[in-house]
Amino acid sequence: MKLWCMAAYLHWDDEDIFHHFCSSLEGAAGQVLWDVGPRVMTADLVRLLQTRFGTQLQAECFKAELRARQ
């Protein structure tokens, strides 16, 4: 992920990474921020986004849609 490379290059700490990451989220991904508590960590937020928008869950949804169309 580009964010981690940039963070290493700019010597960002965890808080810098978290705030940059949150400010980069748009649309449905940005809405995820409303669902997390105030003490969420970057890794927790990444896991939540992967669960909601990652290929594993979406692949199952797409398979179900294809079965329904057939």
N, C-alpha and C positions, 0 to 999 in steps of 0.2 A: 504494500500500500504506500502510495506517495507520501502520505502524512507522516509515517514513521521515518522515512528517509529524510524528509525536510526537517523534522523535529530533531533528529540526530545531528544534522548539519548545522542547525541554528542553536544547538545546545539547549533545547527547551526542557523544562521540568514537566512533571505529570500534570500540574495545574495548567500550564500553557497549552499542552497537547489537548487536554479536555476542553478548554474554552474555544480553541481554534476548531476542534472537531464539532462541537455543538453549534458554533456559528456557521459552519459549512453545510449543515443539514437543511434541506428545503422540502416543501410539500409534505407528503405522507411521512417521510422519514423524520422531518422536523416535529411532527405531531407526537412522535414517540417521547419527546422530552417532557410532554405534559403528563405522561404515564409513569415517570420515574420519580423517585424521591429526591430530596435535596442532597443526599450523601452518596449519590451514585458515582461509581468510578468509570473511567474510560472503558476498561475491559468489560464491565457489566453492560454498558451501553452498546458496545460492539456485539456482545452476545445477544442482546435483545433485538438489535437490528438484523442480525443473521437469522434469528428465529422467525422474525416477521417477514423479511424480504429475501432471505437466503435461498439458494437454489434447492436445498433439500425439501423445504416445505412447499415452495412454489412448484417443484416437479410433481409432487403428489396432487396438488390442485389442478395442474395442467392435465395430468393423466385422467383425473376424474372428469374434467370437462370433455376430454376426447371420448371417453367411454359414454358420456351422456349424449354426445352428438351422434355417435354411431347407433 
